[in-house]
Structure formats: structure tokens, C-alpha cells
Amino acid sequence: MKSILIFVVSFLVCSQAFSQKIAELKCRHLPTIQQGFLNQHILQKKADKNLEARVIGNYIDKLDSSKLTLLEGDIKKIKKSMKGIFQKLLVDDCSSLIKAHDLYVMRVQQKTDFVKKYLGPNFKLDKSVVLDLDSKKRKFSKNEKQLQALYSKYLHFQIANYVTTDHTLAEAKKLVIKNHERSIKKVKEIKQTTVFADYLNAFSGGLDPHSTFFSPESFADFNISMRLSLEGIGASLSWKDGLTIVEQLIPGGAAGRSGKIKPKDKIVAVAQGANGKFEPVMDWDLKDVVNKIRGKKGTTVVLSILRKEKGSTIKFKVSLVRDTIKLEDQAARLTYHNQKIENKNYKIGLLNLPSFYADSRRGGRSSANDMKVLLAEAKKNKVDALVLDLSNNGGGSLPDAVNGAGLFFKKGNVVKQSSRDSRSSMITLADRDGAVDFNGPCVVLTSRISASASEIVAGTLQDYGRCVVVGGDHTFGKGSVQSVSELPRGLGAIKVTVGMFFIPGGKSTQHKGVDGDIVFPSVFANEDIGEKTLDYSLPPKTIPSFTSEQAYVLTGNESWRVVDKEAIGHLKSKSALRVSKDEKFNEILDELKKAKEKGKIVKIADLFKKEDDKKDKKKEEEEKVYTLTQEEKDKKYLERPDVKEAMYIAADLAEYFQRAPLAGSHSKRKAASKK
């Protein structure tokens, strides 16, 4: 997910280890860089036994996360050799890291030899093979025979992916062998500096999921992504079990605009140009896959995608035109819609905000400023209620989140940020603008991919009782802030988690995010999505509430109604009845159930299934996405069941406020809002 990041570039205070000119990362640098992480990290302050165990586990995972190369005995050797690693590094002893790498190289060579033999003249593709891609459920093999039996299944999977992308069996075998030969060549060429960088990433990953060591190359990529100037498909990728996985679609990017790619899709092959030949990228390093996908603006890249859908594995192609992020595609947009409740029409304003964008240049656009203009328009057009759609909002500019939330109440606290030092006072960010830009009934639509800045806005408006939060059971759950420190001598940089965010009610958004007041089925209601699924994510915390009295307005043109428990109970019962009868919501529930039952098991036979007429028709519609007018795009967006239901709830809220009396005094109304 796009993170809220207070971007601090500084030079790490270093010991004499950096006193001489440095050409590359050396063993002697590791203790100082580790200490740089510990000096800044919000939680971990020393290199203890618990951290050592995490780091060793992470290092093994970096060597063989798929558990398809190393044996159980190898793991025991590595753990024994790396015991006391922090003390060893202090005396410039990195031998355990080198030994682990050398052992891995030997096993990769053995695997390559096995592949050449297994894919000999007598090999036949067995479509009945079933492979579980979930490596977490898998144990390391006890011996080579057991490992080869497991890997033979993976080879059938690899061959099937080639054959289903217009290769003959003979070509597929050659390509798989070529990939393994390239892999062993690459691991043999790995330099010690890369081994040390992998160790530092194992160390930083033991602190929390968002702390990272950047090599000089990865730091350059990071700076490019922060400037949003990368010409590509507009998606962030990760690597797991030999497969490249789509983690996030960046609003305004080619992948997001296509409407065809979803988070958790797996990229198995890449072709250059509309008629280019597919080059499978299974078992490639993520960096190499990214380089294949990146390219000059205006050129075409075609991706072969593997997806779990309705209990089966489907495979399809997506053609994308590389482009820079288009601001107009991620800018706030307001549309108007009529919703009928009990024989009365209600005018609903639908404000779709895909990200909290901000251009710091003079005259640059800001999401908060755009929202302010649109809310003035909504008020002028006398909408009965408003839906703020943050369901695809992965975060962005923190100041815009603070100012954006403040548009809905008078003024007051929005977020607090903690620091490593418990004795230091927290940083409080508040809306200082005394105007209430929109004071009507308000609904905020969220999902499990609503993250960071969007969680702050949704949580703030919920804590003040200003809006009803609907949609996902909870948001993503990233409630931490990172700082980036550049290392001297061109060694790269470290990104460290230095604080946590808290919303006005006193809860951090960490792990659980913001709970939905009213929940309905979502394609993102997947247990694999969310901060809590990440290894070593920080635990959630609470602090005393810090809501502001001056946020509430009781009388006059800017007064607004607090949404209390009674109102939410009323809205929830009406929504549940609609959702239970909605065909699209029931389809989503069915898909979620099948996906959960199926897990990550892949049947080779499924890869060869031809698409039925219904799927072919759906694909034809998707191919037209680049030629859709804005009006047609809006129509498709409005067909989403969660968007439709959010507008129904907004109309219900408007109707409820019109007929229900105010909930008593100011203090009672405030208390009612703290659900």
C-alpha cells in the first residue's frame, strides 16, 4: 500500500567505520548500519535474542522462501552457524553469511542438474498434478528424494504456463532448463556486497514490515517512485514463491485504468509490444521482472496473469500502454445521483477520491483544495447527503488528509504521532480552518485497501460522530510512519519506522484499521490483505482521547448532526435487507467462500481450460477500457454494488435526520458518537 511517509533525508551519524572512502558495502559496515536502525526505531532499541531469531529466520527466507531448494538439515546448519550473529559482526566475522550463501549455491546447482535430467526425452506433462503454492504450509524437505518429488510438481506447473502461452512442449522444456541455467549462473555471480545487503534487509525486516535497507540501486528506484515520474504500468510488485505478485494499483496508472488487474494477481510472463513473444518470468528476481515491465512512455507491454477466481485458477493476457501517472485520473470527482427512500427522492453527492495527492510546486493541485471546491459546489446544489469514496484510496499526503478531514467540522485535532522516546510529547496535527465546508449527512465508503491517510480521515470523521463509515469490515491497518536516512559514501539508505499514528478517539489505526459501522461483502475481504498479515507488524496501541470541543457546531448555518448508535442501528438493518437481496453482493460472497475453500492450490488442468462464452464476452468488454469515454467510465463505476449501497445508506441517513429529533445536549450527542 502507498504509505504515509514523513520523508526525512539525513546523514547517519557514523563511527570510525566510515572514516575512509568506501567503494562497496563491507562486513565491517554492518554493525554501524544495524545500530542506525536501532537508534531510530520506535520499538526495538537493542539487538537481543528475540531479534536475532527473527533475523536468522528472515535470512533463511530470503535464501529460499519457497522451500524448494534447501533441505531441513541445511536449515539446521545455517541456524547453528548464525547463532550469535550480532556479536560476530562486531569482530568483522561474516563467515556464517558466506557459508549459508555457498550452501544455497550448491543446492541450486543440484536442482539445475535434476531439472535437466527430469525434463529429458521421456518427460510428459501430467495435467492431473496439483500444487499448493502456499509455502507457509510447507516444511523443508528431509532429503533430496523428497525435495525432488515436490519440485517435479513445480516443474509441471512451469511447463504448463509455457505451453498455455503458445509454446510447444519441446520449447517449454528448453525454456525451463534455460531459466534454471541462468539462475545458477546468477547466484554464482552474486557478490559479497549483495549477501551483506540481503542480511541488512533480513535485519530490518525483523524490526517491522516497513523498515528497509536500500542499496544504492534500490534507493535510486525509491527516489524515482517518490517523485511519481516512473514511466511504467502504475503498479507496485512483490515476489513470493518464484512468482511476481501485484500488491497495489496506483491511481492514474495504466494498470489501474485498465480495470483488468487486481491486487494479488500473479505475473507469469511478459511480452514487449502488442505482437511480441511472451518471455516467462517465473523464478526471476523481482528487479529483473520490473525492468522488463518498465519502459518508455507510449510503448506497449503485455502481461500474462494468473488469478484465483471462483475456486479455480484462470490465466489471461492484459495489454497495457506504458505511461506516467495522470493526475486527472486520481483527482477528486463529484457526481450527483437521485436515491428514492419511502417515495421520496434524495439528492446524493458522490465524491470519489482515489488518493490524497499534493503537488508542492507553486500553483500545484492539492486534494484538500480540490475537495473544498467540490464540497462548496455540493452545498450550492443542495445535496441531501454526501458519500466520500475512499474505497480505493491507498493514502498519500498527510497534510491533505488533515485538511480534508477538517472540511467536515469546525476545527480540531485530527491525528497524533508518537515517537521512540516515551518522554517526548506527541506531535499533534489539527485542522485550524474554522469553516465547516460541508455540514450535511455524510457517509464514508472504505475497503481493506483503504490505507494510511484515508484511514486517518475515515477514523477522524467516525470518532467525531461526523460520518458513517461503511463498506469493508475494516481498513488496511497501517498506522506507522517511516523516516529515510541516507548513508554516507554512497552506501544507500535506511528507512526506519519512527512513530505511530493515533486518531482522535485514541486508537491507532495499526492492524485493525478503522472498523466499518455498516459492513457489506467486498472483493477485498480477503484475509491475505491487511497490515496484520505482515510479519512482525507493530502491535496496536491506544492513548487517551484527544477530540476537540471546537469541532462541534450546535446552531447556525454550519451546525451538523452527530451520528449516534441509534442512527447506525437503523441504517444497518435497512442496509442488511437490501444487501441480502442483491445479486452482485451474493456473487461476491460466493466467490469469497470458494476462494477460502480452495486456498492457494493450483490444478495444472485448470490452466488449460478454455474460457466460456460468458468470460469471452467479459474480456471483449474489458478490451474496450482504453476507448471508454469519461461518461462510460462513470457508468461502470456506478455499477459497483458497494458504491450503490453507500448512496442508499446516505439517503437513509438524510431521511432519518429529517424525521428524527436531535439527540439532546451537546455533551450527550458527543458521548453518543463515541461508539
C-alpha positions, 0 to 999 in steps of 0.5 A, spaced: 500 500 500 502 507 498 504 509 505 504 515 509 511 517 509 514 523 513 520 523 508 526 525 512 533 525 508 539 525 513 546 523 514 547 517 519 551 519 524 557 514 523 563 511 527 570 510 525 567 505 520 566 510 515 572 514 516 575 512 509 572 512 502 568 506 501 567 503 494 562 497 496 558 495 502 563 491 507 562 486 513 565 491 517 559 496 515 554 492 518 554 493 525 554 501 524 548 500 519 544 495 524 545 500 530 542 506 525 536 502 525 536 501 532 537 508 534 531 510 530 526 505 531 520 506 535 520 499 538 526 495 538 532 499 541 537 493 542 539 487 538 537 481 543 535 474 542 528 475 540 531 479 534 536 475 532 531 469 531 527 473 527 533 475 523 536 468 522 529 466 520 528 472 515 535 470 512 533 463 511 527 466 507 530 470 503 535 464 501 529 460 499 522 462 501 519 457 497 522 451 500 524 448 494 531 448 494 534 447 501 533 441 505 531 441 513 538 439 515 541 445 511 536 449 515 539 446 521 546 448 519 545 455 517 541 456 524 547 453 528 552 457 524 548 464 525 547 463 532 550 469 535 550 473 529 550 480 532 556 479 536 560 476 530 559 482 526 562 486 531 569 482 530 568 483 522 566 475 522 561 474 516 563 467 515 556 464 517 553 469 511 558 466 506 557 459 508 549 459 508 550 463 501 555 457 498 550 452 501 544 455 497 549 455 491 550 448 491 543 446 492 541 450 486 546 447 482 543 440 484 536 442 482 539 445 475 542 438 474 535 434 476 531 439 472 535 437 466 535 430 467 527 430 469 525 434 463 529 429 458 526 425 452 521 421 456 518 427 460 510 428 459 506 433 462 501 430 467 495 435 467 492 431 473 498 434 478 496 439 483 500 444 487 499 448 493 503 454 492 502 456 499 509 455 502 507 457 509 504 450 509 510 447 507 516 444 511 523 443 508 524 437 505 528 431 509 532 429 503 533 430 496 528 424 494 523 428 497 525 435 495 525 432 488 518 429 488 515 436 490 519 440 485 517 435 479 510 438 481 513 445 480 516 443 474 509 441 471 506 447 473 512 451 469 511 447 463 504 448 463 504 456 463 509 455 457 505 451 453 498 455 455 502 461 452 503 458 445 509 454 446 510 447 444 512 442 449 519 441 446 520 449 447 517 449 454 522 444 456 528 448 453 525 454 456 525 451 463 532 448 463 534 455 460 531 459 466 534 454 471 541 455 467 541 462 468 539 462 475 545 458 477 549 462 473 546 468 477 547 466 484 554 464 482 555 471 480 552 474 486 557 478 490 559 479 497 556 486 497 549 483 495 549 477 501 551 483 506 545 487 503 540 481 503 542 480 511 541 488 512 534 487 509 533 480 513 535 485 519 530 490 518 525 486 516 525 483 523 524 490 526 517 491 522 514 490 515 516 497 513 523 498 515 528 497 509 535 497 507 536 500 500 542 499 496 544 504 492 540 501 486 534 500 490 534 507 493 535 510 486 528 506 484 525 509 491 527 516 489 524 515 482 517 512 485 517 518 490 517 523 485 511 519 481 515 520 474 516 512 473 514 511 466 511 504 467 504 500 468 502 504 475 503 498 479 507 496 485 510 488 485 512 483 490 515 476 489 513 470 493 514 463 491 518 464 484 512 468 482 511 476 481 505 478 485 501 485 484 500 488 491 497 495 489 494 499 483 496 506 483 491 511 481 492 514 474 496 508 472 495 504 466 494 498 470 489 501 474 485 504 468 485 498 465 480 495 470 483 488 468 488 487 474 487 486 481 491 486 487 494 479 488 494 477 481 500 473 479 505 475 473 507 469 469 510 472 463 511 478 459 511 480 452 514 487 449 509 490 444 502 488 442 505 482 437 511 480 441 513 473 444 511 472 451 518 471 455 516 467 462 518 470 468 517 465 473 523 464 478 526 471 476 528 476 481 523 481 482 528 487 479 529 483 473 521 482 472 520 490 473 525 492 468 522 488 463 515 491 465 518 498 465 519 502 459 518 508 455 512 512 455 507 510 449 510 503 448 506 497 449 507 491 454 503 485 455 502 481 461 500 474 462 496 473 469 494 468 473 488 469 478 484 465 483 477 466 481 471 462 483 475 456 486 479 455 480 485 458 477 484 462 470 490 465 466 489 471 461 493 476 457 492 484 459 495 489 454 497 495 457 500 502 454 506 504 458 505 511 461 506 516 467 501 517 472 495 522 470 493 526 475 486 527 472 485 520 473 486 520 481 483 527 482 477 528 486 470 527 482 463 529 484 457 526 481 450 527 483 445 521 483 437 521 485 436 515 491 428 514 492 427 512 500 419 511 502 417 515 495 421 520 496 427 522 492 434 524 495 439 528 492 446 524 493 453 527 492 458 522 490 465 524 491 470 519 489 477 520 491 482 515 489 488 518 493 490 524 497 495 527 492 499 534 493 503 537 488 508 542 492 510 546 486 507 553 486 500 553 483 500 545 484 493 541 485 492 539 492 486 534 494 484 538 500 483 544 495 480 540 490 475 537 495 473 544 498 471 546 491 467 540 490 464 540 497 462 548 496 459 546 489 455 540 493 452 545 498 450 550 492 446 544 489 443 542 495 445 535 496 441 531 501 447 527 503 454 526 501 458 519 500 466 520 500 469 514 496 475 512 499 474 505 497 480 505 493 484 510 496 491 507 498 493 514 502 498 519 500 499 526 503 498 527 510 497 534 510 491 533 505 488 528 509 488 533 515 485 538 511 480 534 508 478 531 514 477 538 517 472 540 511 467 536 515 467 540 522 469 546 525 476 545 527 480 540 531 485 535 532 485 530 527 491 525 528 497 524 533 504 521 532 508 518 537 515 517 537 521 512 540 522 516 546 516 515 551 518 522 554 517 526 548 510 529 547 506 527 541 506 531 535 499 533 534 496 535 527 489 539 527 485 542 522 485 550 524 480 552 518 474 554 522 469 553 516 465 547 516 465 546 508 460 541 508 455 540 514 450 535 511 449 527 512 455 524 510 457 517 509 464 514 508 465 508 503 472 504 505 475 497 503 481 493 506 485 497 501 483 503 504 490 505 507 494 510 511 491 517 510 484 515 508 484 511 514 486 517 518 480 521 515 475 515 515 477 514 523 477 522 524 470 523 521 467 516 525 470 518 532 467 525 531 460 522 530 461 526 523 460 520 518 458 513 517 463 509 515 461 503 511 463 498 506 469 493 508 469 490 515 475 494 516 481 498 513 488 496 511 491 497 518 497 501 517 498 506 522 506 507 522 510 512 519 517 511 516 523 516 516 529 515 510 536 516 512 541 516 507 548 513 508 554 516 507 559 514 501 554 512 497 552 506 501 544 507 500 539 508 505 535 506 511 528 507 512 526 506 519 519 506 522 519 512 527 512 513 530 505 511 530 499 514 528 493 515 533 486 518 531 482 522 535 478 517 539 485 514 541 486 508 537 491 507 532 489 505 526 495 499 526 492 492 524 485 493 525 484 499 521 478 503 522 472 498 523 466 499 518 459 501 522 455 498 516 459 492 513 457 489 506 461 483 502 467 486 498 472 483 493 477 485 498 475 481 504 480 477 503 484 475 509 491 475 505 490 483 505 491 487 511 497 490 515 496 484 520 498 479 515 505 482 515 510 479 519 512 482 525 507 488 524 507 493 530 502 491 535 496 496 536 496 501 541 491 506 544 492 513 548 487 517 551 482 521 547 484 527 544 477 530 540 476 537 540 470 541 543 471 546 537 469 541 532 462 541 534 457 546 531 450 546 535 446 552 531 447 556 525 448 555 518 454 550 519 451 546 525 451 538 523 448 532 526 452 527 530 451 520 528 449 516 534 448 508 535 441 509 534 442 512 527 447 506 525 442 501 528 437 503 523 441 504 517 444 497 518 438 493 518 435 497 512 442 496 509 442 488 511 435 487 507 437 490 501 444 487 501 441 480 502 437 481 496 442 483 491 445 479 486 452 482 485 453 482 493 451 474 493 456 473 487 461 476 491 460 472 497 460 466 493 466 467 490 469 469 497 467 462 500 470 458 494 476 462 494 477 460 502 475 453 500 480 452 495 486 456 498 492 457 494 492 450 490 493 450 483 490 444 478 495 444 472 488 442 468 485 448 470 490 452 466 488 449 460 481 450 460 478 454 455 474 460 457 466 460 456 462 464 452 460 468 458 468 470 460 469 471 452 464 476 452 467 479 459 474 480 456 471 483 449 468 488 454 474 489 458 478 490 451 474 496 450 477 500 457 482 504 453 476 507 448 471 508 454 469 515 454 469 519 461 461 518 461 462 510 460 467 510 465 462 513 470 457 508 468 461 502 470 463 505 476 456 506 478 455 499 477 459 497 483 454 494 488 458 497 494 458 504 491 450 503 490 449 501 497 453 507 500 448 512 496 442 508 499 445 508 506 446 516 505 439 517 503 437 513 509 441 517 513 438 524 510 431 521 511 432 519 518 435 526 520 429 529 517 424 525 521 428 524 527 429 529 533 436 531 535 439 527 540 439 532 546 445 536 549 451 537 546 455 533 551 450 527 550 450 527 542 458 527 543 458 521 548 453 518 543 458 518 537 463 515 541 461 508 539 
